Amino acid sequence: MRSADVKSPTGGVLADAARAAENGNEYKAVHVYVAGSVAALYDGDGSPVDDPRDALLDAPYFLAEWLAFQSLVKAGASDEVEVPYHCPKCGRDFEGEAAKVSEMTLRGSAEPPRVLVPFGRPVEFKDSKTGEVLDSVSAVTLRLPSLGDCVRCGNKGISDETRLQYAVWGEAVLEVNGQEVNQTWRGAFGAQTFERADLLDVRNVGLALNDWAIDNTVPAKCPKCKKQFRQEVPTGSFFAYALRAR
């Protein structure tokens, strides 16, 4: 799915989403909120989805997050996010215009991709007693992490935000070294693959997936050196903040 009709949620939807967020699973809060804020979902061919609530769990998280942002603005949340501008050339910090959440768009094509990321250094898993190599990962193929992946990993009580991200990525692994993997492999090695990978390889995974994320950048020009660049907008806390504000 790639399009939806967004409506303003009810007070009950807001209360249920706020309770989910207070219980420590913001991803579940996103699901509750978006499920109550979408009038209809449509497949790539324009046909409506029968059960939007369940379908949202299979939707890419980036899409669900974008829908949540649009609904919050429709429900009256502040559309503006303050941007801390920082010049990458001369290092100057300066003030500029706030960004509008409603104007942010999704990157990428309409079809959720399969992302192949080769590793510069293979990740090996060895038997702790014998030292035998159980598996070696030199490349991973992932689908876009779904909202359902995020909700399930959020229920695991992982307090470390980075390791929570690795767990979500682990759920989205489809192939290792060109060979299909199953849920047993994901449970044993999924998150650990990214935990043990070189930082550059981890960064490449994030960059590859980000090609389909929300474009949360705005054009900027440094008043000192006149460098033109795109500044990232800190939207990470927008949902939780707007939910509390409502």
C-alpha positions in Angstrom: 0.0 0.0 0.0 1.2 3.5 -0.7 -1.8 5.8 -0.2 -4.5 6.5 2.3 -7.4 8.7 3.3 -6.6 10.3 6.6 -9.2 11.4 9.1 -9.2 13.2 12.4 -9.1 10.6 15.2 -11.5 10.4 18.1 -10.7 11.2 21.7 -10.8 7.4 22.5 -8.1 6.7 19.9 -6.0 9.5 21.4 -6.4 8.0 24.9 -5.5 4.5 23.7 -2.4 5.6 21.8 -1.3 7.7 24.8 -1.6 4.7 27.1 0.4 2.5 24.7 3.1 5.2 24.7 3.1 5.5 28.5 3.6 1.7 28.7 6.9 2.0 26.8 6.0 0.9 23.3 5.8 4.0 21.1 5.5 1.7 18.0 2.3 0.2 19.4 1.1 3.8 20.0 1.7 4.6 16.4 -0.3 1.6 15.3 -3.2 2.4 17.6 -3.2 6.0 16.5 -2.8 5.4 12.8 -5.4 2.6 12.8 -7.9 5.1 14.3 -6.8 7.9 11.9 -7.1 6.2 8.5 -10.4 6.1 6.8 -9.1 3.9 3.9 -5.9 2.3 2.7 -5.2 1.6 -1.0 -2.9 -0.9 -2.8 -0.5 0.1 -5.5 -3.3 -0.4 -8.1 -5.6 1.9 -6.2 -7.9 -0.8 -4.8 -9.0 -0.4 -1.2 -7.6 -2.7 1.5 -10.2 -4.8 3.3 -8.8 -4.6 6.9 -6.7 -1.4 7.3 -5.9 -2.1 11.0 -4.2 -5.5 10.2 -2.8 -4.2 6.9 -1.0 -1.4 8.7 1.1 -4.0 10.6 2.5 -5.2 7.3 3.0 -1.6 6.0 6.6 -0.2 6.0 7.1 1.7 9.3 8.1 4.8 7.4 4.7 4.9 5.8 2.9 4.4 9.1 5.0 7.2 10.7 4.2 9.6 7.9 0.5 8.8 8.2 0.7 9.5 11.9 2.4 12.9 11.3 -0.3 13.9 8.8 -3.1 12.8 11.1 -1.7 14.7 14.1 -1.5 17.9 12.0 -5.1 17.3 10.8 -6.1 16.9 14.5 -4.6 20.2 15.4 -1.1 19.5 16.5 1.5 22.2 15.7 2.7 21.8 12.1 6.1 23.4 12.8 9.3 21.8 14.1 12.2 24.0 15.2 15.4 23.2 13.2 18.9 23.6 14.7 20.8 24.7 11.7 24.5 23.8 11.6 26.8 24.6 8.7 28.8 21.5 7.6 31.5 23.8 6.1 32.4 26.5 8.7 30.6 25.0 11.7 28.4 28.0 12.4 25.2 27.4 14.3 22.4 29.8 13.2 18.6 30.3 13.4 16.4 29.7 10.4 12.8 29.0 9.5 10.9 26.2 11.2 10.0 23.1 9.1 6.4 22.1 8.4 5.7 18.4 9.1 2.8 18.4 6.7 5.1 19.3 3.8 7.4 16.3 4.3 7.2 13.5 1.7 8.3 9.9 1.5 11.4 9.1 -0.5 11.6 6.2 -2.9 9.3 4.3 -5.3 5.8 3.1 -4.7 7.0 -0.5 -4.4 8.7 -1.5 -1.1 12.1 -2.7 -2.1 14.5 -5.6 -1.3 17.7 -4.0 -0.2 21.0 -5.8 -0.7 23.9 -4.7 1.5 27.3 -6.4 1.2 29.6 -6.4 4.3 33.2 -5.3 4.1 34.0 -7.8 6.8 32.0 -11.0 7.2 30.3 -11.5 10.5 31.0 -15.0 11.9 29.0 -16.9 14.5 31.0 -19.6 16.3 30.2 -22.4 18.7 31.2 -21.2 22.2 32.7 -24.6 23.1 34.3 -25.9 19.9 35.0 -22.7 18.0 33.3 -24.1 14.9 31.9 -21.5 12.6 28.1 -22.0 12.6 27.4 -19.2 10.1 29.2 -16.4 8.3 27.3 -13.4 7.0 29.0 -11.5 4.1 25.8 -9.9 2.7 22.2 -9.3 3.8 19.0 -8.7 1.9 16.3 -6.9 3.8 12.8 -5.7 3.1 11.7 -2.4 4.6 11.0 -3.0 8.3 7.3 -3.1 8.9 5.2 -1.5 11.6 4.5 -5.0 12.9 8.3 -5.7 13.2 8.6 -2.5 15.3 5.7 -3.4 17.5 6.9 -6.9 18.2 10.4 -5.7 19.0 9.1 -2.9 21.1 7.3 -5.5 23.2 10.6 -7.1 24.1 11.5 -4.4 26.5 14.8 -3.4 24.9 15.7 -0.1 26.5 18.7 0.6 24.3 17.4 2.5 21.3 20.3 1.3 19.0 19.8 -2.3 19.9 16.1 -2.0 19.4 16.9 -0.8 15.9 19.1 -3.9 15.3 16.3 -6.1 16.5 13.9 -4.5 14.0 16.4 -4.9 11.2 16.9 -8.5 12.2 13.2 -9.2 11.7 13.4 -7.7 8.2 16.3 -9.9 6.9 15.1 -12.0 4.0 18.4 -13.5 2.7 21.9 -14.0 3.9 24.6 -14.5 1.3 21.9 -14.9 -1.3 20.2 -17.7 0.6 16.7 -17.3 2.1 16.5 -17.4 5.9 13.6 -18.4 8.2 12.3 -17.0 11.5 14.6 -19.5 13.5 17.6 -17.8 11.9 16.3 -14.4 12.5 15.6 -15.1 16.2 19.1 -16.6 16.7 21.3 -14.3 14.5 19.2 -11.4 13.2 19.9 -8.7 15.7 23.4 -10.1 16.5 24.4 -9.7 12.9 24.2 -6.0 13.2 25.5 -6.0 16.7 28.8 -7.6 15.5 29.1 -6.0 12.1 31.6 -3.2 11.4 30.3 0.3 12.0 30.6 1.2 8.3 28.5 -1.8 7.3 25.9 -0.9 9.9 25.9 2.6 8.6 25.4 1.3 5.0 22.3 -0.7 6.1 20.8 2.5 7.6 21.6 4.6 4.5 20.1 2.0 2.2 16.8 1.8 4.1 16.7 5.5 4.5 16.3 5.9 0.7 12.6 5.0 1.4 12.1 7.0 4.6 10.5 10.3 5.2 12.5 13.1 3.6 13.0 15.1 6.8 15.5 17.6 5.3 15.1 21.3 4.4 17.2 23.6 2.2 19.6 25.9 4.2 22.2 28.6 3.5 24.8 29.6 5.9 24.7 33.3 6.6 28.5 33.4 7.2 30.2 31.3 4.5 27.1 31.1 2.1 27.3 27.3 2.0 24.1 25.8 0.6 23.1 22.4 2.1 20.2 20.4 3.4 19.6 20.3 7.1 18.0 17.4 8.9 14.8 18.2 10.8 14.6 16.5 14.2 11.3 14.7 13.8 12.2 11.7 16.0 10.2 13.0 19.0 7.4 14.7 17.0 4.9 11.9 17.5 5.3 11.5 21.2 5.4 15.3 21.8 2.3 15.9 19.6 0.5 13.0 21.3 1.1 14.5 24.8 0.2 18.0 23.5 -3.2 16.7 22.3 
